[in-house]
Amino acid sequence: MLALIATTIEMSLCLVNARQLWRLRNLPHDRSRRMLIQGNILCGLLALWFLVMNFLSDHHQLTTPVLNPWVAYSYMVMNVVMTLYPISVIQPEWLSLRRSFYLFLPTLILGLGCLFFTGRWTPLATPADIWRHVWAPDVLLRLVILFLMLPYCFIILRFPRNYKSSSASFWWILNYSGGLLIICLAHIALMLTNHIWLIITLPMLVATFFLISTEYELEERLLPTLQPEVQPLATDSTPLPEAESTPKTEPEITETDLWEKVCYYMDQEKVWKDPDLTLVSLSRLCATNVTYLNRVIQDETGSGFKEMVNKKRVADVATQLEQNADVDILAAFFNAGYRSRTTAWRNFKEITGQSPTEYKQGLKQG
């Protein structure tokens, strides 16, 4: 009964998510929302299929023999589809028809293999049967289908990302990849053991994963603009020498020299527009250690690294609003290096004392 309830929740949430996304499907320029719609619909339909098969069966249980080939294959297809959304967020223009074909090619080949063995599958009733027949060709094929899901969990970690056109931060990529990995491991464990608690837990994991992804897409993610406002670097300044790849363990420059480097990277290179800028990455640029850099920033600004970066970003948002009263606030946030509208809104109000909407209205009235 609990398994039926969990699968029903999964089906309902995924189809509702798809409905909510469909209403706003044309807003992003990177087609990511359409990819997330596909994942929600596929997941909802698979859950519906399991429920229908359960009611049509005589036992009325959501259980199948271990390593069921078509169930394993459907899980693998769903996993591949679930990678389309983050890819279109990380690199909006990468996912062409040809590349999508190559992405699905292993799935298509394994699907043909399943058709070849149709009607001749080795029966597997328990986990022990898997190891007893592990060298049977059809069992090997099923194991390949099952474990091929894992590389797709890490594929988004390998994509190079340009922060000027992508709305994905490093932590979002890591969290999505980690969530996908947990679901895949649960799929694998379920197919190998067919344990009742996995039958209950897995639908709830998938439903939660899609719910969080949909919430992030609709409420949190700042979308890239068609023509992001990227200010050119100053041409009248002399570039600093390249930073060393490894930060020094002992500072060899004075506080004045280090602060000049910080000012260069913040004011000329505008590194604060990178949403993944951290104190560690800035220390590498400045060829110093984190402790020394943090002390210099506190001495010079009276606040910490995060406060310094947020002040730069908020000032840039305010400048964009002042220069163009019709600029979209969320686009201004994106161009300033923010990737979360909640964080951007909160920082703007803390620093200026006004919400972005109030600030924009004040400019129009003035």
N, C-alpha and C positions, 0 to 999 in steps of 0.2 A: 504493500500500500504506500509506504514512504517513497519507494522508487517511482511509483506512478505520479505521486504528488510532485516530486522533484522534477521529473521530466515535463510535467504539465507547466510548472513554473518556468522552466527553461524555454519551452515553446512560446508561452505567452509573452514573456519579457522580450525575447528576440524579435518576435513579430511586431510588438508595440514599438520597440526601438526602430525597426525598419520603417514603420509608419511615420514616426516622428522625424526621422532623417529624410524620408522621401519628400515631406512637405517643404524642406529647405535644401533640396538636393543641388540646386543650381548656384548656391551662394559661393562656395569655394572655387578658386580658379585652378586648383590642383587635382580635381576629380576624386579627392580622398573620400568625400562623403558618400559618393556612389559606391566606392569599394567597401566601405563599412556597411552600407545597405546590403550588398551582396552577401557579406559574411553573416549578418543577422538573419537574412532570409534563408540561407542554406542551413544554418544551425536550427532555426525554427522548423523548417520542413523536415529535417532529419529527426528532430524530437517528435514531430507529428507522425512521421512514418513509424517510429518505434511504438508509439501509443496505439496506432491503428493495428499494427501487427500483433500487439499484445491482446487487444480485444477480439481479434479474429482467431487467435490461437485457443486451444482447449484448456491450457494451464493458466492463462491469465497472469503470466509473470514476465517481467522484462529481463529474462535470462536467455542466453544463447550458448551453444557450445563454445569452448575456449578457442581463441584465434579464428573466429568466424571470418572468412575471407572478405565478404562484401561489407561487413561492418567495419573491418580494419581499413578497407579501401575508402569507405565513406569518410572515416576519420582523417585519413591522409589528405583527401581532396579538401575537406574543410580546413585543415591546417594550412594548406597552400593558399587557399582563398584568404585566410586570416592574415597572411603576410602582405597581401596587396595593399591594404590600408596603410600600414606604416611606410611602405616603400613610396607610395604616392605623397605622403607627408614629408618624408626625408628629401626625396628628389622628385619634385612635381612633374618634370618633363621626361623622366626616365622610362616610365612604364608604357612603352609603345606596344603595338600589336605583336610585332616580331619578338620582342623580349618577353612578353607575356606567354607566347607560345613556347619559348625555350624554358621558361619557368615551370610550365605545366608538362613539358615533354616527358620527364621521368614518370609522372602520374599516368600519362597516356600509354606509355610502354607497359607499365605494370598492369594497367587495365586490360590491355590485350592479352597479357599473360593469364589474368584471371578468366578471361573468356575461353582460353585454350583448355584450362583445367575444369571448366564447368561440367558438373556431373561426374567428375572423377576425383573429387576431393577426398583426401585421407581423413576419416572421422577422428576427431579429437574431443574426448569427453572431459578429460581432466588435465591439469598441468603436467602430470607425469607422462601423458600421451605425447606431449610436444617433444620432450627429450627422447622418448622411445622412437619417434619417427622423424627426428630432427633433420636427417639427411635425405628425406623424401623431397623430390623437386617442388611439389606443391606446398609443402611445409616451409621450405626455404623461401619460396616466393612470398608467403604470408609474413614471414619474419622480416624480409626485406621491406615489404610494404609498411610494416609496423614501425620499424626503426628508422626508415627514411624520413619520418616526420621530424626527427631531432635536428638535422642540419638546417632545416627551414626556420627553426627557432632562433638561429644565430645569424641568419643571412642579413638581417637589417643592421647588425652591428658592423658589417663589413662595408656598408655603403658610405662613400665620402659625402660630406654634407657641407653645403655653403650656407652659412647662417643668414645671408642676405636674402635668400629666396626660400629657405625652408623654415617652417614653424616648429620644427622638432628640436628640442633641447636634448642634451646628452642623457639627462636623467629620465626623460620621457622614453627615449629609445631603450634604455636599460630596463626600465620598469615593464614596458610592453614585451620585450624579449623574455624577461623573467617570468611574466604571467603566462606567456605562450608555452614556455618550457614546462611550467608546472602542469598545465593542461595536457601537454603531450605525455609527460611521465605518468599522469593519471590514466590516460588512454591506454598506454602500454601495459601498465599494471592491471587494468581491467581486462584487456584482451588476453593476458597470460593467466589470470587467476579467476576471472568472472566472480569476484567477491561481491557479496550483496551490498556492503558498505560503500564500495567504489561505484556501484550502480546508482546509489543514492547521492554520493558526494559529487561525482563528476558533472551531472547536469547543473548542480548549484554553482560549481566552479565556473563552468562555461557561461551561465547566465550572469554571474557577477562580473566576469571579465568583459562581456559585451555591454553590460549596463554601465560600468565605469568608463569604457571606451566611448560609448555614446554620450554620456554626461560630459566627458572631456571635450568631445567634438562640438557639442551644442552650446556649452556654457563657458568653457575655459580657454580653448585654443584660439590664439590670435592668428588670423589668416594672412598669408602673404599677399602683398598688393601686386597689381599688374606691372607697375613701374615704381619699385621701391625707391624712396628718396635716399640716395647714398651720396653723402657729401664728399667731394674729392679731397685728396690729401693736399696739404700745403706744399707748394713748389719752391718756396723761398727758404725752406729750412734744410739744413744739412742732415742727411740720414745718420742715425747712430749706427755704430758697428753692430753686426749681427750678434744676437744673444747666444751664449753658449748653451749647448743642449742639456747640460747638467748644471743645476744651481750650485754655486760655491757654498762650501760649508762655513767659510769665514769671510766676512765682508772685507773687500779690498778697496772700496771707494768711500768717500766721505758722505755724510748725510746730505750735504748740499748737492753733490754730484748725483746721488741716487734720486733725490727729489726732482732734479732736472730731467732725469730719465723717465720718472713717473709722469711728469707733466708732458713730456714729449709724446709718450704712448697714449696718454689720456686726451690731450688737446689736439695733437697733430694726427696721430694714427686712429684716434677714436676707437680704441679697443673695447670700450665699454658698450659698444653696439653689439658685440658678440655675446649672446645669451649664456654661453658657457664660460665666460671669463670668471676666473677664480683668483684668489690671492696667490695660489701656487703657480698658475699659468703666468700671472703678471710678474712674479718673482723670477721665473725662467726668462722672460723677456728682458728683465732688468739685470740678469746675471748676478743675482744675489740670493740670500736665503729668506725664508718666509718670516722668521722672527725679526730680523733686522728691517725688512721692508715694512712690516706691520707697525713697528715702533716709529719709523720715519713718517708714515702716513698719519698716525695718531698725533705726532708732534706738530706736523704741518697743518692738519685740518681740524684737529680737536675731536675727531670721530674716527670710526673704523673704516675698513675697506668697503664693506657693503654700503655704508652710508654715503661714501664718496661716489661710488658707482651710481647709486640711486639718484643722487642729486644731479649728476650729469644727465641721466636719462630723463628725469622729470623736466630739467631745464630745456632739453632738446624737444620734448613734447610741447612745452609751453611756447617755444620758438616756432614750431610748426603751426600751432594754432594761431599765433600772432601774425605770421606771414600769410596764412591762407585761412580765413574764417570758415571756409566750406570744407576743410580737410576732415576726413573721417577720424574720429578719436581713436578707434581701434587700430586704424592704419598708422596713425602717429605713434601709438604704443609699439607696434611691430617694428617700425623704422628705427625706434630708439633702443631696440634690443630686448624688449619684453616679449615673452612668449605665453604669459598667463595674464588674462585680463583682470583676474582678482588681485594678483600681486601688483600689477600696474596701477589699478584704480586706488588700491590702499596706499601705495607709496606716494602717488600724486597728491592725495588728500592730506597725508601726514606732513608733506614738505610745503605745500602751498596753502594749506588751510581750507581749500575748496575742492569740491569734486571736479573732474574734468568738464562735466556738463555745465556746472556753475561758472567755471573759469571761461568757457567758450561763450556763454551767454553774456558774461561781463564784458568781454571784448567787443561783442556786437553792439551792446548798449553804449559802450564808451566811444 
